[in-house]
Amino acid sequence: MIDADYEMDPQVLESDDARERTTRALGSLPALAIWMDPDDLFGPDGIYDNADEEGTEWEREAQADWIEPDGDGFSVGCGIRVQGGSSTGNWKVPKVSLRLLFKDEYGPGQLEFPVFTDGEVDRFNTLVLDAHMNNTWLHPGTDQQERGQYVRDPFMADLQRSVGGHAPRTRFTNVFLNGAYWGVFDVHERPDDAWASERFGGEDTDYDIIRHGSENVVAGDADSWNALLSAVRTGADHADLAARVDEQDLADYMLVNFVRGNTDWPHHNWYASRARDDGPWRFHSWDAEHVLEAVDHDVTGQDDSYSPGELFVALMAHPEFRALFAQRAELHLASDGALGPDALATAYLARIQQLDDAIVLESARWGDYRRTVPYTREAEWLQHLAWIEDEVLPMRSETVWDQLQARGYLD
């Protein structure tokens, strides 16, 4: 059990600029109000006090009201669970991620609403309310608190889509729990079987979905994934492997993670999907919070077992894939490429702009949780942004190019 914390810190909101920013933030981001029995939320058998529990046993009924800045929205009954891994224990952070599940037993079996504004897919079986824990002001480690930006994971998903890959769409949202403001959350998709069928066609049952390795089957089974890795380990020829994996997708996915220096991967924090009628495996960015932490981080040699890293390293032994990867690296890492310095800065600052006002609300809500003097936009957030903008983003493309050359990957 941890002490309750509901206050909006007056130290943060006392200036005219802060009040103006919070007013704009409340009007520019959608609002998501979650209503549920208080005991189901905070009681002894509620999801918050048992945040590290999993499964349908720890799913509760809720009402979700979504309000767009223009007044449009939805109000539906749904299920709700705590979402996440190491962040879910209340000993670690008091702002946990949640997941809404749209089921017939609560309301509509599927949400139909344009949560994301690109018009691609407007039907959802589930939505993740991502609080983020790593590199935020709530993390127990001071070094991670000081790196708080709250945009790293959405930025990674944006980059994967920019090179032609498939990643969850995301949207910053003001979330309220039973009327109490709970902070800015990153509402995003979950790349499960329903997500895959909406994008690639067919039915949910047509897909195998795994995350973090073959022991974590989200849908279908891991037989094809295990067969792929067996083929890799027994020296299958390139034609065999190329029929089992989307090689261009893998090359682009690896480049995105290399450029961002993703140090909490690929031993976990990834999803993969395939159509069960012999479709190739594709990979999807997930929970990429440990990125942009240094100019010189080198993750180009990561080959953890049962991961896309192992698959990538094995494929690099084949001249055909090696040539494809070099071509994709030259395309994307060029000065005018999708992973070049200008594109990286544009994509990162686009996400920062979306939070430029709302981060004041997050500061007032949670900036003082780890210390008496709150973390603020004006001090730590903008200071760390300046370091990323001036030191990291201009250099990462060139740095990764040099790392790949040093490994002989571009020969």
C-alpha positions, -999 to +999 in steps of 0.1 A: +000+000+000+013+035-008+001+069+003-026+086-018-015+114-041-042+135-058-029+171-056-021+194-085+010+211-072+003+249-068+041+256-071+038+246-108+006+265-115+013+298-099+026+317-129+005+332-156+024+313-183+017+279-165-020+287-162-022+297-199-004+265-209-027+242-188-058+259-202-045+253-237-035+217-229-070+209-215-085+222-247-060+208-273-057+172-262-086+147-260-099+139-226-105+103-214-126+099-183-127+064-167-155+057-143-157+026-122-166+013-087-140+028-064-134-006-048-127-021-082-101+006-087-084+013-053-100-013-029-082-043-014-093-064-044-091-036-069-067-034-099-046-006-085-037-023-052-030-055-071-013-039-101+012-068-107-016-093-111-026-104-146-054-120-166-091-118-168-094-124-130-080-089-126-102-072-152-129-049-139-159-032-155-157+005-164-172+033-183-150+052-208-159+087-219-138+102-247-141+139-255-123+154-285-112+191-285-141+198-310-167+181-287-170+148-306-164+116-287-178+084-274-192+069-241-190+031-238-189+003-213-157-017-213-133-038-193-101-024-178-069-040-166-035-028-155-010-030-184+027-035-182+057-054-168+082-041-143+063-008-138+031-023-124+041-029-088+030+001-067+064+000-050+078+014-083+054+041-097+020+053-086+009+061-122+004+028-138-005+020-174-040+006-181-058-012-209-094-008-221-110-039-235-141-037-256-162-068-251-199-078-255-202-084-217-196-047-210-208-029-240-199-029-277-178-058-287-156-034-307-151+003-304-158+022-336-144+057-334-115+076-351-093+077-320-064+084-343-067+111-370-051+094-399-082+076-411-065+042-415-084+021-390-113+032-368-122-001-351-105-014-319-108-044-296-084-028-271-065+005-263-035+009-241-033+039-218+004+041-215+017+060-184+054+054-193+078+047-165+113+047-178+129+081-184+101+099-166+099+120-135+082+091-117+110+066-121+129+057-088+163+065-104+174+101-105+192+097-137+160+086-154+140+113-138+164+139-153+159+124-188+121+128-186+106+137-220+076+114-223+079+112-261+105+085-267+082+055-274+057+074-297+087+088-315+101+053-322+067+041-335+066+072-358+100+063-372+091+027-380+060+039-399+082+065-417+104+038-432+074+018-443+070-005-413+040-012-391+038+002-356+010+011-331-004+046-336-003+068-306-020+100-292-014+120-261-045+122-239-055+138-206-068+110-184-092+112-154-099+084-130-133+088-113-131+125-118-095+130-105-069+142-131-044+114-135-019+129-159-010+128-196-011+093-211+000+080-244-030+062-258-020+037-284-028+005-302-017-030-292-002-050-322-023-081-315-043-104-337-072-079-340-048-052-349-032-074-376-064-084-392-075-047-394-043-038-412-035-068-433-069-084-439-086-116-429-099-127-394-082-124-360-078-162-360-057-159-392-027-146-373+002-157-350+013-130-327+043-133-303+060-108-280+094-109-264+100-145-276+083-178-283+072-182-247+049-152-249+022-161-274-004-134-278-025-152-305-022-184-325+010-203-316+048-201-319+053-231-341+062-210-372+085-188-351+103-218-336+106-234-370+122-202-384+148-201-356+155-238-360+161-231-397+184-203-388+204-224-364+207-254-387+221-233-416+191-231-439+198-214-473+187-179-480+157-188-501+142-208-472+147-180-447+134-153-472+102-172-475+096-171-437+104-135-429+098-101-446+134-092-450+129-055-459+107-051-429+133-067-407+161-045-422+141-013-416+130-023-381+166-031-371+178+003-385+152+022-365+163+005-333+200+010-341+196+047-348+177+053-316+202+033-295+175+011-280+193-005-250+162-023-235+159-045-266+158-071-283+158-094-252+123-080-248+101-051-259+091-063-293+061-078-311+060-099-342+031-110-364+025-133-394-005-145-414-009-182-406-013-191-443+025-191-447+028-153-444+062-138-435+070-126-400+070-088-395+082-069-364+066-040-345+081-014-322+069-017-286+077+000-253+108+017-266+116+040-237+153+035-234+164+054-265+182+086-271+202+082-239+236+088-254+253+098-287+275+067-288+253+038-277+260+008-300+233-019-301+242-031-337+256-064-323+226-074-302+218-111-310+198-123-280+184-158-284+148-161-297+148-124-307+149-104-340+185-097-331+194-134-335+175-136-368+192-105-381+227-116-373+221-150-389+207-134-421+237-111-424+257-142-432+238-144-465+250-120-493+215-114-505+202-101-472+235-083-466+231-064-499+195-055-491+204-042-456+232-021-470+209-006-496+183+002-469+209+017-446+222+039-474+187+050-482+175+058-447+207+071-430+214+096-458+213+132-449+179+135-466+167+100-455+139+090-432+165+083-405+188+112-414+194+140-389+168+164-403+141+138-404+149+127-369+147+162-355+115+169-374+098+138-360+110+143-325+101+179-323+066+172-337+060+150-307+075+175-283+052+202-297+022+181-289+033+180-252+047+216-250+017+228-230+004+195-215+038+187-199+029+215-174-002+195-164+020+164-159+045+185-139+017+197-116+003+162-112+034+141-107+065+164-109+068+165-071+063+128-064+101+120-061+112+153-046+099+184-028+108+208-056+088+196-087+103+187-120+090+214-145+088+222-182+109+253-178+138+236-160+145+199-165+122+192-195+135+220-217+171+215-206+171+178-215+153+186-248+181+210-257+207+183-251+188+158-273+182+185-300+218+199-300+239+168-292+221+136-300+198+140-330+224+156-352+249+128-346+231+095-343+227+088-381+264+092-387+274+074-355+253+044-365+266+044-400+302+042-386+291+014-362+277-006-390+308-001-411+330-012-382+310-045-380+314-050-417+277-048-423+280-024-452+307-042-472 
